[in-house]
């Protein structure tokens, strides 16, 4: 074995992987909003999800990148699980484009003559352009060139016959031998973290005559299984939606592998017939590209009618942190590279936190027996834990390439978490003061406090139901009206104490209780105001509109 040939082979694989990475990253940035729009359109039906998955994977040349985006959309609430499964199917079908590029161009075109001008053009755009998207497009074009250059090196190395793959030619076609070759395909994909690279090596080796067609087909099956490793690794420690998408990916490719292995000979024969019928050259690489495509179509045909049952199983199987109030459901580390989706996920988690804080205040108001304090302390801890998780997630979002709207929205996310944490704290205080002092003996005073509490719950419910109705002026008006009623009740409590109608202990407890209530209303209304601002900025990120102006300015918050 020639060590120089092995190094050339490894260098070709490295160029191929580098080209794929530059293509994927460049196209994601250059066409990011367009690709997100295509993916968002998949919310209408499972079939649209399938077509979106095919289109985006074919565009960015990476099923892993598409799967990460799908996880992001699910975590951000833009896709449900059934729709995301359709995208997973489509992403697996779209990844066959790499096989077709290798089959149709790798053996019929002067790749070096195609690669070098692409690299030159790409770097010209990258160096001379001042616009981020045009620079990203330059990276993508240069990536295409490096991709073809790596493919050319692989072809030359294998055509020379210096790479020691001859042992596979005599590996036989028995079940055990084919299983070992499938395991080799899995290992290649896991090591290179790219099924496209493993497929390129396999198709190039088969096209160069180094391995028989059946052996190459077994390696293609293995590469399909190996590509699930990226999603599995990404799902470790992630949210339940991430686990579900990764599991759907694994199920699909496992079904494809089992079916393709069982029907290996008929599928290869059908691929030969299809190549002849389509007027394609009966080259091994072309037959394998058809085989690869047919296996994906077979998997879709087998799983499509079973998808509803698969979705139900996945929803039951992976619940994890969803059952824990203080643990996030939407925050996922895979979103940190996509600031827009990360902001949407943080906004959804913030809504959960707000619901818990509002619930705590309602429970404190409705607690007539004074026995809610331990439960409210647990709820306060859940709100605190969730707020810390949101703050930590926001601090880790990549801001270097984030739109200005995202950068402006993130501090408001943190601001609102603090408002909600304060609301939960005040709910505990209200319960503690009620337990310490009890209800006033004076029925009119008790009724006045009850009316103030009902008014507070009404204001908070309105703020929670529709944050868009709470700009700064509306917040000031609402709080001013509530504060006037608060001052009247406070004066009534003080009169009851001065006239000895209520004991001092009960007067102090009642004053502290309504003071905590006033603070909770203040924080809830402020949270609604800044949630409104946050939603407007988030909407501009997801559906940019230059005419959309916030109009509030940067006034100081109500004190």
N, C-alpha and C positions, 0 to 999 in steps of 0.2 A: 504494500500500500504506500503510495506517494504522499508524504506529509504535506507537500506543497499543494497537491490536489485537494486534500482534506481542508486545508486552510482556505483555499479558494472557494470550496463548497460552503464553508461556514461564513466566509465573507459575503457570498451571494445571498445566503439566508439573512445575514445582518442587513444588507442593503434592502432586501425585500421588506423586512420588518420596519426599517427606518422609513422607507417610502410609504408603507401602509399607515404608519403613525402620522407622518406629515400630511398625507391625504386626509385622513380622518379628522385630525385637529383643525386643519385649515378649512375644510369644507364645513365643519360644524360652526366655526366662527363666521365664515363668509356668508353662509346661508342659514345662520342660526334661526332667525325669525321665520323664514320660509319653512324650514323643517319643523319648527314648533307648530306653525299653522297647519301643516299637513298632518302632524300627529294629533293636534287638537280636533281636526275634522273626523278623526276615528271615533269620537265620542258618539257619533250618530248610530253606528251599528257595528256588529262584529265583522261583517264583510269589509266595511270601510277600514276597520282596524287592520285586517289582513292586507289590504291594498296599501295602506299607509306604511306598514312594516316593510313590505317589499320595496316601495319607492324610496324610503329613507335609507334602508340598508344598502340598496344599490347605489345611492348617491354618496354616502359617507364611507362605504366599503368596510363597515365594521358592525357586525351584529351585536357585539358587546356594548358598543357605544349606544346603539338603539335601545338595548335592554336597560342600560343605566337611565336613559331618558324616560323609558316607560315606568321604571320604578319611581323616578322623580314626579311624573305626571300622576301616578297613583297616590303617592304620598301627599301631593299637592291638591288632591281631590279633583283633578281634571279628567281622569280616567277611572272607571270602575274596573273591578277585576275581570269581568267578562270581556270588556272591550280590550283590556291589556293582553289577555290571552290571545285574542285575534292578532294583535300586533306582534306577539311572540311568534306565532305561526308564520306571519309574513316576513319577519326578520330572518327566520331560518331559511325561507325560500329565497329571499333577496341575496343571501350570502353566496348563492350558487353563481352569481355574476363573476366572482373571482375565477372560478373554474372555467367559465366561458372565455374570459380574457386570456388565460393561460393557454387554453386549447386552440383558440382561433388566431391569436397573435403570437404566442410563444414559439410556434413552429412554422409560421408562414410569413413573418415580417422581420425585417432587419431591426431588431429591438434597439441596438445601440444607436442607429440612425434616428430612431424615434425618441430615445431617452435623452440624449445630450441636448438637442434643441429645447425640449421641455424643461430640463433643469436650468438652462440659460434663461429662458423666458420667465420661469418662476422666480428665480433669484433677481432678475431685472425688476419684476413687480415688487418683490419683497424689499429690495434695497431702496428703490427710487420713489415708491409710493408713500404718501403721508397718511392715507386713510387706512384705518385698522382692517376693514373688510377687504380692501384691495390687497393689502399686505398678506392677509390670511389666504386669499385666493392665490397669491404668488407661492405661498408655502405649499398649497395643495397641488399646484401645477408642477412645482419642483418635486413634490412627493411622487406624482405620477411618473416623472422621469426616473427617479431613483428606483421606484418599483420595477420599471421595465429594465433598468440596468441590472438590478439584482436578479431578475428573471433570466436575463441574457447570460450572466455569470453561471447561474445554475445549469442552464442548457449547455453551455460550452463545457463545463466541468463533467457533467454526466455523459455528454456525447463522446467525450474523450475516453470514457470507461475507466477512469483512474480511481473513482470513488468505490470503496469496497462494499457494493450492494449486491454483488453477484450471488451471495449466499441465499438471497431471497428467491432467485430464479429457480433454485432447486429445493425450495421449501415445501413443494408439493401443494396439492389442493384439497387435502383432507380437512375435516372439521377442526381438528386440533391445530393444524398449521394455519388455517385461516383465522382462528381465534387469536393465535399468537400475533399474527399480522395486524389484526384489529387492535390488540393491546399496544402494539408498536405505534399505530396511528394515534391512539389516546395519549401515549407518552410524549410523542412529538408535539402534539397540540398543547399539552400541559406545560412542557418545558418552554416552548416558544410563546405560549400565551396567545396563540393566533391560529385558528383553524385554517385561515386563508394561506398562511405560510406552510402549514403541514400539507395542505392540498396542492399547493404549487410544487413542493418537493416531490410529492407522490405522482402528480400528473407529468412532471418533467422526467422523472425516472422511468415511468411507463412509456412516455413518448420517445425516450432515448433507447428503449429496448433493454433496460437494465433489470426490470422486474416484469413478470407476466401480468396480463390484464386482470385475472382473477385475484392475484395477490394485491394489486393496486386497489381494486374495488373493496377488498377487506380493509385496507388501510383508510380508504375514504370513509367507510362506516365508522371506524375507530375515531377518525378526526371529528366526525359529527358528535360523537359522545364526549370527546375531550373538550370540545368547545364549551360544555356546560360548566367546566371548572371555574372559568372567569366569573360567571354569575354566582356560583356557589361561594367562592371566596369573598365576593363583594357583599353577600348576604349575611356573612358572619357578624354577629352583633348588631345587625340592622333591624329595621322595623318589620312588623308582621307583613305589610304589603310587599316589602322586598323579598321576604322568604317565599311568599306566594308566587311572585313572578319568577323567581329563580326555580322554584319547584315545577312550575308549568313548563319552563325551558327544559328542565331535566326530563320530565315526563315525555315531552314531545320527542326529544332526541333519543330517548330510550326506546320508545315505540318505533321510531324510524329505524333504529339499529336492529331491533329484533325482527321486524318485518323484512328489512333489506337482507339480513343474513339468511333468513328462512327462504327468501325468494331470490337469492343471489344469481343463480344461473338463468332463470327466466328473465330477470330484470336486465342482465347483461345482453341477453339475446334480443330483448325488446329494444335496448339502446342501439344495438347494431342495425336493427331493422329501421328504427327511427332516423338514424344517421343517413341511411340510404334513401329513405323516403323524403328527407329534407334536403337531399342533394349535398350533404356534407361529406368531407373526406373521411374514410373509415380509419382514421388514425386512433391509436389507443387513447390519447388525451381527449379527443372529441367524444369517443364512446363513454369515457369516464365522466365527462361533463354532463352528458345526457343521463348517465346512471345517477349521478349526484342529484340532478334536478328531479328525476323520477322518484327517488327515495323521499325527497321532501314533499312532493305532491302526494305520494302514497301516505305519508304521515298525516298530512292535512285531511285527506279523504277518510282515514280511519278515526281521527280524533274529532273532526268537526261535529258529527252528530252527538258525540259524548261530551262536548264542551260544557253544557249546563251542569251535568253531573260532576265533571272535574272541578268546576268553579265552586260548587257547593262543598265538595270534599276539601278543597284548599281553604275555604273560609272556616270550616270546622277545625281543620287540622292545625292551622297556625293562628293562634290568638295572642299568646304571650303577654306582652305589656298592655294590650288593649283592655284587659280586665283590671288594671291598676290605675287608680285615678291620678296619682302623681307622676306617672310615667308617660312620656310623649308617645303619640301614635303616628305622627306625621313627619317628625324630624329624622332625617337619615343622612349619614355621611356622604352618600353618593350624590346628594344634591348640592354639596358645597361648591362644586365646580360650575354650577349653573345658578348664578345669583338670582335670576328671576324666579325660577322654580323654588329655590331656597326661601325666598321671601314669601311666596304663596304658602309653602308648608308652615313657616313660622306664623303666618296670619291665621291659618287653620288651627294651629296649636294654641294661639292666643285666644281664639274664640272658645275653645274648650276651657281654658283657664278662666275666662270671663264668666262662663256659665257656672263654674264651680264657685267663684267668688260671689256671684249674685245669689246662688242657691244658699250659701252660708248666711248671707244677710237675711234672706227670707226665713230661714230656719230660726235664726236668733229672734226675729220679730214675732214669729208664731209660737215660740216656746212659752207655754203657759205654766208648765210645771217646774221650770228651772233645771231640768235634767239633760239638756242638750249640750252642755258645755264640753264634756269629753268627746262627743262626736264632732263638735265644731272644731276642737283642737286638732283632731285627725284631718278634718277637711282643710283647715288652715295649713297644716303641714303638706298636704297634697298640692295646694296652690303654690306654696313656697317652693317645693321641689320642681314643680312644672315651670315656674318662673325662672329658676336657676338653670334648668335645661334649655329653655328658650334663649336666655341671655348667653349661655355658653355657645349655643348653636349660631346665634347671630354674630358673635365675636369671631367665629371661625369661617364665616362666609368670605369667599374671595372677593375683594373689592377692587383689585387692580384693573379688571376689565368689566366691572359692573356698570350698568347704565346709571346716570346721575339720579334717576328716580329711586333706584334701589338704595344707593348711598344715603339719600335723604330720608328714606323710609325706615332704615334699620334703627336709628336712634329712637324713633317713635315707637317701634316695637318694644324696646327696652323700657321706655317711659311708661307704656301702658301696663307692662308686667308689674311695675312697681305700684301703680294705682290698684291693680287687682290684689296684690299681696296686702296692701294696706286695708282694702275692703275686708278681706278675710280676717285680718287681725282685729278690725273693729267689730266684726261679728262675734268673735270670742269675747271681747270686752263687754259687749252688750249683754251676752248671756251671763257673764260673771257678775255684772252689776245688778242684773235682775235677780239672780240667785242670792246676792248679798243683801239686797234691800227689800225684795218682794214687791208686790203691787201696792199702789197707794190705797189707803182706806177710803179716801174721799172719792166718791163715784164720779163726780164731774172731772176731777183731776185725772183719774184713771182713763176716762173716756177721751180727754184731750190728748193724753200721751198715745192712746191707741189710734186716734185719728192722725196724729203726726207720723206714727209708724206706718200706717196704711198709705199716707201720702208719699212717704219715702219709698216704699215698695213700688208704688205706682210710677214714680219718677224713674226708678232704676229699671223697672220692666220696660218702660218706654225707651229708655236709652239703650237697653240691651236689644230690643226688638228691631230698632231702625237707627243705627249710628249715623246714617246719612242725613238725618233730620236734626243733627246737633252741631251746627257751626258754633263759633265762639259766642256770638250774640245770643243764640238760643240757650246756650249753657248759662250765660250770665243771667238772663231773664228767669230761667227755671230755678236757679240756685237762690236768686234774690227773693223770689216768691216763697220758696221753702224756708229760707232763713228768717223771713218775717214771721211765719207761723212758729218756727223754732223759738224765736225770741219771746213770743207771746206765751208759749207753754213753759219756757224757762221762768218767766216772770210769775206765772201761776204757781209753779213749784216753790219758788222762793217765798211767795205770800203765804202758802200753806205752812211752810216751816216757821215763818215769823209769827203766825197766828196760832202756833202749836196744834194745828190740825194734823200734822204729820211729824213723826219723830225725826231728829236730825240725821240719824243713820239712813233712814229711808229717803230723806231729801237729797242727801249727798249722792246716794246710789242712783236716784232718778235723774239728777243732773248729769252724772257721769254717763248714764245710759243714753240719754238723748244727745249728749255731746258726741258719743261714739257713733250714733245714728247720723248726726249731721256730717260728721267726717266721712262716713261711708257714702252718703249721697254726693258729697263734694267730689270724692275720688271716682265714683261711678260716672258722674257727668263729665268729668275731665277725660276719663277713659273713652267715653263715647265720642267726645270731640276729636281726640287724637286718633281714634280708630277710623273715624270718617276721613281724616287726612291720609291715614295709612292706606285705606282702601282706594282712594283716588289715585295715589301714587302707584299702588300695585296694579290698578287697572290700566294705567298708562304704560306699564312695563309689558303686560300681557297683550294689550291691544293699543299700541301707541297711537295717540291722536294729538297733533300739535295744537288743536283748538281747545283742548281740555286744560283749563287753568284752575288752580285751586281757589284762588281768590281770597284766602283768609289772611295772608301775610304771616308775619312772624311775631304776633303779639305775645306778650307775656301771659302765661296761664293764670286762670282765676286763682286768687289766694284765699 
